[in-house]
Amino acid sequence: MLYIPATLLALSCGIVVGWSTPAVPYLQEPHPLNDGTNATTIPITDEEGSWLGSLTAVSALLGAMPAGYLSDMFGRKRMLLTLAVPLITGWVMLILAGKSIPLLYLARVISGIGVGGAQTITPIYNEEISELRTRGKIGIYSEIMLCIGALFAFYVGAYASYLCFHIVSCSVPIFFFCAFIWMPESPIYLLMKERTGRC
């Protein structure tokens, strides 16, 4: 059961991936400014919406490429905890950005870096802490949680308010961090670093 907290980060990644489906249509509509006037926000364009949907996938490459090397240097556990930070930062920026396109773009890039790194290291951690007979089964939990996260984004984003959707989504990596900080480091990593006393 040690693999369950690690897969919470994959759940968070799935929510990031599914974000654009409910969020972009909302951002493409005018909304009142609530400043006592009849003024409304300026809707984003289709091109801006497309960039918001694709920037996470592009920036995930930036997070995935060095992730394996960094996890060998600093440890799987430490890197997974570190990767919660860009996911939390991305959600906070989306909450504060409103319809500011540069901030929305930046939030999606930061989140994408976290997604790429997390989706590289989570399966490594899960497989390294599992027994040989269950390794294949546990290895797929990361992908299952990614899909559940996307489904969560589609469902919650369709029925919750824009702000509520972001707050709930931000709570997932925070909960991951609080739960995962108590988990052990991968025994394979400890053996690589000849720290067998902690296995």
N, C-alpha and C positions, 0 to 999 in steps of 0.2 A: 504493500500500500504506500510505500515511500514515493512512488512515481506520481501519485495524484496531485500533490502540491505543485510539482513541476509543470504538470499539464495545464494548470490555471493560467500560466503565461501564454500557452498556445491558445487557450480560450480567448484571452485578451487580444491576441494577434488576429484571431478570426473576427472579432468585433471590429477591429481596425480595418480589415479587408472588406467587411460588409458595410462599413459606414456610409459609403457614397450612395448606396441604393435608397435609403430613406432621407439622407441629408441633402443631397444635391437638388432633388425636386423642391424641398423646403426653401433652399437658398435661391432658387429660381423664381420665387414668388415675392411680390412686394409685401412688406409687413409694416404696420404703424410704428412710429418711433416712440410713442408714449411720452411726448414732450408737450402735450396740450395743443398741438397743431394738427392739421390733417396730413402732415408730411409722412412719407413712407420710405422704407429702405429701397435701395436700387438693386433689382434682381441681378444675379450673376448670369453670364451668357452661357450658351451651350459649350463653347470652347473652354471657358473657365471651369465648367462642370466636368468636362472630359479630363482636364489636367488634374483636378482634385481627385478624380477616380484613379488616374494612372500614376501619379507621383509616388504613391506608396509602393507600388510594384517596382518602379525604377530605383527608388532609394533603398529598397530591401536588398538589392545587390550590394550596395555600399556596406550594409550591416552584415551580410552573409559572408562576403569574401574574407575578411580578417577574423571572423568569429572562431573558426577552428583553431587557428594559430594562437589567438588570445586566450582561448580556454585551456590550451596546453600550457601557456605561460602562467596564468593567474588562477586557474581552476574552474571547473564547470559551475560550481555553486556560486562563487564570487561573480562570475560573468553573468549568470542568470539574474542574480540580484541587481547587478549594474544595469542590465537591459530593461529592467522594470522602470528605470528612471526616464528613458526617452518615451516610453509608452505613457507614463503618467504625465510627463511634460506636454506631449502631444494633445492629450485630452484637455488639460488645463488651458492650453493655447486655443483649442477649438471653442472652449467655453467663453474665453475672453475676446476672441477675434471678431465676433459678430459677423459682418459680411466683408471684412477687410481681406481682399484677395491675397496680398502678400503674406499676411499672417496665417491665413488658411493654408496656403501653399507650404509655408515653413513648417506648420504643424504636421502636415501630411508627410513631409520629408523626414522630419524627426521621428514620427511614428514608424515610418517605413524602415528606417535604420534599425529600430528596436525589433520590428517584425522579422527582418532578415537574420539578425543575430540570434534571436530567440528560436526561430524555426530551424536553425542549424545546430544549436547547442542542446535544446531540450531533448531531442531523440538520443543524442549521445549520452546525456546524463541518465535518462531512463534505462537505456540498455546496459550501461555500466553498473547500475545499482541492482539490476535484476539477476535472478538465477538463470543459468543456462537454459533450463527447460521452459522458462516463461519469457525468454528474451524477445522472441518474435512477436508474441502477443502484446507485450508491453510497448514494443517499438512503434506500434500503430496508434497508440493512444494520443500521441501528439497531433496526428493528422485528424483523428476523430474529433478532438477538442477544437481544432481549427475550424472544422465544418460546423460544429455546434455553435461556436462563436459567431460565425457568419449568419447562421439561422437566427441566433439571438438578436443580432443587429437588425435583421430584416423585420422581425416580429416586434421587438420593443420600439424600434425606430418608427414603425407604422402607427403605433397606438399611443406612445408617450409623447410629451411635449419635447421640443428640440433641446431645451435646457436639461430636462429630466433625463433624456436619453444619454446625454453627455456625462452627467453626474453619475448615473448608474454604471456607464461604461468605464469611467475613471476609477470607480471603486474596485473593479476586478484586478488590475495590476497592484493596487494598494493592498488588497486582501492577499494576493499572491506573495507580496514582499513580506507581510507580517507572518504568513504561514510558512514560507520557505526558509526564512532566516534560521529556523530551528532544525532544518534538515541536515543530514551529514554530507560531507564532500564525497565525491565519487571515489570508491576504493581504487579504481584503475589509475586515476590521477594521482592519488597518494602514493601508489606503488611506483608510478613514473618518477615522482619526486623523492622516492626513497623515504617516505614518511609513514612507514608501516605501523608505527605505534598508534596511529589514529584510525586505522582500519577497523 
